[in-house]
Amino acid sequence: MERPQDPARLGGHRDVPHTADLRVEAWGPTREVCLAQAVRGVCESFLDMAGAVGVRQRDVVVRGDTNEDLLVALLEEVIYWLDAHDEVPIEVELTAVHEGLQARLCMTDIGSLPVTGAAPKAATLHELAFDRGPDGWRCSVTLDV
């Protein structure tokens, strides 16, 4: 019999009320899970992702000197694929590499998903945070919409 996965191991995310912008908080047991949850939170802020099916894979490397830099670089990569190719990741697999992260993004076309809000245009440095605490990793980021 298969045991259900512990939700704390999977991490989570939530939108936080913010004037005229989008603010997302995410958490997870590892840095990579926290980052993947941040991506999920951003995508779910403007799309109904229920039932989304991946149609292609994108492998990219994002670089940054700090964890905050990696968060912004990863979200800017997601925004690039949204703007340039009308697609978003439905799954994110991250692996640490020298000076960055290898990101495997399972993408779907946004035209196949119901739009529920304004799409993000850029990640900002305003109140950007990414820390490791006793209960795992937490990040928060504000995005222009």
N, C-alpha and C positions, 0 to 999 in steps of 0.2 A: 504494500500500500504506500502511495506517495504522500509524503508529509507536505502540508502547505508551507510556502516560503514565509519566513519571518519578515513582516513589512519593514522593520527597522533596518534590515540588511539591504533592502531595495532602495531606501531613501524616499524622498518625496519633494514636493514643491507646492507653492501657492502664489497667487497674485496678491499684491498688497496695494490698497488704494493709494493713488498718487495723482496729484493735479496734472492733467493734460498729458501725462506720460504713462508708461507701463513700468511697474516695478515687480520683479520676481525674486522670491527667496527660494532656495533649494538646500537640501541636506542629503547626506549619505554617509555610509561607514568609511568610504574611501574618497579620495579627491576625484577620481574618475567617475564614480557613481554620482557624486554631487554635481559635477559638470554636466553629465548626461541628464540629470534631473532638471538642471537649469535650462538646457535646450528644450526638453519636453515642456517645461512650464511656459517658455516663450511661445512655442508652436501652439500649445493648447489655449493660449490667451486670445488667439484670433481665428482658430480653426476647430471644428468638432472632429477630433481624431479617432472617434469610435469607429471601428470597422475599417480603418485605413489599411491598405495593402501596399507593400513595397513593390516598386517596379524596376528599380535600378540601384546600383551601389556606387557610392563615391568614396574614394580613399584619398584623404588629404592629410597633410602635416601642418599643424599650427604651432607657432613658436612664440615664446614669451620669456622674459627674464624673471617674472614673478607669477604666482598663482593668479593674481588679479589680471595680469597681462594675458595669461592663457584663457581665462574666462572671456575677456573681451574679444580676443582673437577668434575663439571658437564661435561666439555669437555673431561676429562679423562675417565669418565663413557661412553660417546658416543664412544670414541676411543676403549675402551675395547670391547663393543658390536660389533663394526666393525671388530676388529682383531680376536676375539674369536668366533663370531657367524655369520660373514658376513651379518650383518644387521645394519640399520640406522633408526633413528626416522624420521617420516614424520610429526608428531605432538608432541608437548611438552606441558604438563600442569604442572605447578609448584605451590606448596603451601608451605608457610613458616611453619617450625616446629622448635622445640627447637634445637638451634645450627646448623640449616641447612635447607634443602629443601626436600620435598617429590616430586619426579619427576614421573609423569605418562608418559611413552614414548610409542607412537603408532609406531610400528616398521614395516619395510618392508625388504625383502631380497635384497641385493645390486645386485644380479644377474638379478633382474627384471628391473634394471634401466641402462640407458646408462652412461658409465663412460666418464667424460669430463676432468679429471685432476688427479693429484697425491693425494692419500689419506693422511690425516694427521697421523703422528706417535706419537706426543706428544704436549701438550700445554706447552709453555715456560713462564718464568717470565719476559722475556725481554720486556720492554716498556708496561707492563701490566697495565691497567687502568680501573677503574670502579667508576663512580661518579654520584651523583645526582645534577642536575642543575635546573635552573628556568624552563626549557622546558621538564624536565623528566630525565630519566636515560640514561647514555651512557657508553659503555665499548669498549675496544679494546684489542686484544690479538694476539700474534704471535704463530704460530704452526709450528713445524718441519714437513716437508713432505718427 
